Amino acid sequence: MLPTTLQAVRSILTADPSVNPPDRNRLLAILRQGPEPQATPAAAPTGPRLMRRKEAAQRLSVSCRTLDKYSQRGLLRKRTLPGHRRASGFLEMDVVALITGRDAQ
């Protein structure tokens, strides 16, 4: 905000008898620094998370090539995004199921 604008607002607030000095100082501080950041809740995932090949390999503590072999053997299923031909990654729940030894749904 320009200093001249801040000075004009300060003059207006000083001239207004309904605004007491503590409120005026608080309003001027907000104008100088901007509003306090509001705590926004984290967006909840909308569906299953897709992990990239490298991330899945790191999570399983194997190489990318070994991860490809797991896919060829049917241990993990490669997933594609709608409208794409090539695989985009693996579902996180499938990777976690492989780590824990459970069957993926």
C-alpha positions in Angstrom: 0.0 0.0 0.0 1.3 3.5 -0.8 2.3 5.7 2.1 -0.1 8.4 0.9 -3.0 6.0 0.9 -2.1 4.9 4.5 -1.9 8.5 5.6 -5.3 9.2 4.1 -6.8 6.2 5.9 -5.1 7.3 9.1 -6.7 10.8 8.8 -10.1 9.3 8.1 -9.9 7.0 11.1 -8.7 9.8 13.4 -11.6 12.0 12.3 -14.2 9.3 13.0 -15.2 9.6 16.6 -16.7 6.0 16.6 -13.2 4.4 16.2 -11.2 4.3 19.4 -7.4 4.6 19.3 -6.6 0.9 20.0 -9.0 -0.2 17.1 -7.5 2.5 14.9 -3.9 1.2 15.6 -5.0 -2.3 14.9 -6.7 -1.4 11.6 -3.6 0.6 10.5 -1.3 -2.4 11.4 -3.5 -4.7 9.3 -3.3 -2.3 6.4 0.5 -2.1 6.7 1.2 -5.8 7.1 -1.8 -7.5 5.6 -4.3 -9.7 7.3 -3.0 -12.5 9.6 -2.8 -15.8 7.7 -5.8 -18.0 8.3 -5.3 -21.6 9.1 -6.7 -23.5 6.1 -7.4 -27.2 6.6 -5.5 -29.5 4.3 -7.5 -30.8 1.4 -8.5 -34.4 1.9 -7.5 -36.8 -0.8 -10.3 -37.4 -3.3 -9.3 -41.0 -4.2 -6.6 -43.5 -4.2 -3.1 -42.0 -4.5 -1.0 -42.9 -7.5 2.7 -43.4 -6.8 5.3 -42.9 -9.5 7.7 -45.7 -10.3 10.7 -44.2 -8.5 8.7 -43.4 -5.4 7.2 -46.9 -5.3 10.7 -48.4 -5.7 12.1 -46.3 -2.9 9.2 -47.3 -0.6 9.8 -50.9 -1.3 13.6 -50.5 -1.0 14.2 -52.0 -4.4 15.5 -50.7 -7.8 13.2 -49.5 -10.5 14.1 -52.6 -12.6 13.1 -54.9 -9.7 9.8 -53.0 -9.5 9.3 -53.7 -13.2 9.9 -57.4 -12.6 7.3 -57.3 -9.8 4.9 -55.9 -12.3 5.7 -58.5 -14.9 5.1 -61.3 -12.4 1.8 -59.8 -11.3 2.8 -58.7 -7.8 2.0 -55.1 -8.6 -0.3 -53.8 -11.3 0.7 -50.7 -13.3 -2.0 -48.1 -13.5 -2.7 -45.6 -16.2 -4.5 -42.3 -16.1 -7.6 -41.8 -18.2 -6.7 -40.8 -21.7 -3.1 -42.1 -21.5 -1.6 -45.3 -23.0 1.5 -45.7 -20.9 1.4 -46.6 -17.3 1.7 -43.7 -14.9 2.5 -45.5 -11.6 1.2 -47.8 -8.9 -1.6 -47.4 -6.4 -0.2 -46.6 -3.0 -2.5 -49.1 -1.3 -1.1 -51.9 -3.6 2.4 -51.0 -2.6 1.5 -50.9 1.1 -0.2 -54.3 0.7 2.9 -55.7 -0.8 5.0 -54.3 2.0 2.7 -55.7 4.7 2.1 -59.0 2.9 -1.7 -58.5 2.5 -3.7 -59.0 -0.6 -4.7 -55.7 -2.3 -8.4 -55.3 -2.8 
